[in-house]
Amino acid sequence: MNIALHPHALERLAERGAIEEEVIATVLQGESFPAKFGRTGF
């Protein structure tokens, strides 16, 4: 699976104290749920 983060999302990571590897691990291994506008949350 190819995961690409938008530049805005990368900026927000720093503001939230997270790193890109944590986001990717969550998408690959985390629990997913339906979110607004047909999106998927993790």
Phi, psi and omega per residue, in radians:
M1 nan 2.318 3.111
N2 -1.709 2.107 -3.135
I3 -2.003 2.124 3.119
A4 -2.140 2.303 3.118
L5 -1.767 2.392 3.093
H6 -1.161 2.650 3.113
P7 -0.938 -0.670 3.119
H8 -1.091 -0.717 3.126
A9 -1.115 -0.686 3.112
L10 -1.118 -0.659 3.084
E11 -1.124 -0.735 -3.117
R12 -1.161 -0.522 3.109
L13 -0.984 -0.828 -3.122
A14 -1.090 -0.703 3.128
E15 -1.115 -0.534 -3.079
R16 -1.674 -0.027 3.121
G17 1.300 0.473 3.142
A18 -1.939 2.910 3.068
I19 -2.149 2.756 -3.068
E20 -1.011 -0.663 -3.124
E21 -1.087 -0.606 3.112
E22 -1.167 -0.703 3.134
V23 -1.138 -0.791 -3.141
I24 -1.093 -0.744 3.112
A25 -1.081 -0.671 3.126
T26 -1.149 -0.757 3.135
V27 -1.131 -0.713 -3.096
L28 -1.347 -0.617 -2.984
Q29 -2.105 -0.190 -3.049
G30 -1.397 2.989 3.105
E31 -1.424 2.350 -3.129
S32 -1.885 2.740 3.124
F33 -2.619 2.672 3.105
P34 -1.156 2.400 3.115
A35 -2.156 3.072 -3.114
K36 -1.056 2.698 3.044
F37 1.064 0.558 3.086
G38 1.275 0.281 -3.133
R39 -1.577 3.001 3.069
T40 -2.044 2.291 3.076
G41 -1.774 2.799 3.131
F42 -2.330 nan nan
